[in-house]
Amino acid sequence: MTSQLILGNGFGVAVASDSAVTMGNPGRTYEDAEKIHPLADPHRLAVLQSGGVNLLGMPVGVLLEDWKNSLGGRQRTVEGYRDNFLSWLQDNLDNWTTSTDRDGNTWWALNAELEDLWAVIEEAVSPIPEERHLEEVLRIIKEQTEEFSKFMIFDNELFAMADEILDRLSQEGEDGRPPLSGLVEKWFGKFSSDEINQEVHEFFKVLFGRVITVPGASRTALAFVGYGANDLLPRMSGLWLYGAIGNHVCHSPWKIRKAEAWGSSYVMILPLAQRDMIDQVLFGYDASLQEDIIKATYERSARKESKPDDPSITTGDDDTLADRGDGEDQYDPAIPEEDWQATMMETTKDIAWERSGKRAYRTLAVLPLSSLANAAGSLVTIQNLKQNIRGELPTVGGRINVATITLSEGFQWVYRQDDD
């Protein structure tokens, strides 16, 4: 895991990142990773990396360095840099991996999905008579297919390639892997049939572009931040990378963000990856804690479990001054749980915004660039400090690297891990 923060205003943009990375199984944490990748003049941009370290076995940082050498001197929009990197990746996939390897990764991903599907089926059929097993198997596959089909499509190109990919994987691979029908036989055994094969094909088909574990389990986040051609205010354009199938890099773009007018100036505040303590300082709001509190409160109210009533206030002669009310009246069982929780979450966010968020935006919008950089570094340090104090795994840590980007001077380090 990683903690990163982008703070921008009219003076420029400050970026901060920890330098810890966890690799291997079991995981081991190293505290010397480079997660901020600057572009040289005349480009006014940096790329922040988090999530997976490698893409198809190659360190993403190495790929970024090679891509930067291909840029030349022409400036682009911030989203143009992102799209150019994606195109460069797709054009250069065969330089470090092969189409056979990429198909193999997809095959193994589908194998894992089928293993999970079989676990659901096995639990469902075990208590029912054997003559009903096949009917139940078909029902569950169709049910799971329908559930996955409701997922949002994050990669339309990959979704459109599904039939082509499945046709190719239906043949024996050059690396010796069996066709997909062999997977069905492996997991379904005596249930393997043309009908089952067809249902599994439909199940596989809805996964592409909807489920991030296909074609692989690793995912990398890249945030392109700074100034594009003709920009006067900083912008950020990012994407998730999920691997590759054929010549297509599986990805999901982020919403483009930019510094927006706030009061008499402009501001951009973008925490990335691990951010709960950053959010709490900036906005006075811990979303994860609030969700747990709301869920526990609703469950307690639904069971009508409440603390004992406070003692009645009396005049001394046992005459109650006033009716203190009944706590159970505050719970309306007619309100659906999801509506109740959503209302509480929105109310909490609104109050936190009024109490803390507005002040943070107002202050950061006018901070000089050096103070903006110090704020970014300090907030990422607080995220790291939380883990140290609570004895959590060091998924955020190492030296906190901080840099600035301006129109006049481009990228400049404020401090980094190899400084004395």
Helices and strands as residue ranges (DSSP letters): E 3-9, E 12-17, E 21-23, E 28-30, E 36-38, E 44-51, E 54-55, E 58-59, H 60-68, H 78-92, G 93-95, H 99-125, G 130-132, H 133-149, H 156-160, H 162-169, H 180-188, G 189-191, H 194-207, E 220-227, E 235-245, E 248-253, E 257-258, E 260-262, E 265-273, H 276-283, H 287-302, G 327-330, H 337-352, I 353-357, H 358-364, H 369-390, E 401-406, E 410-415
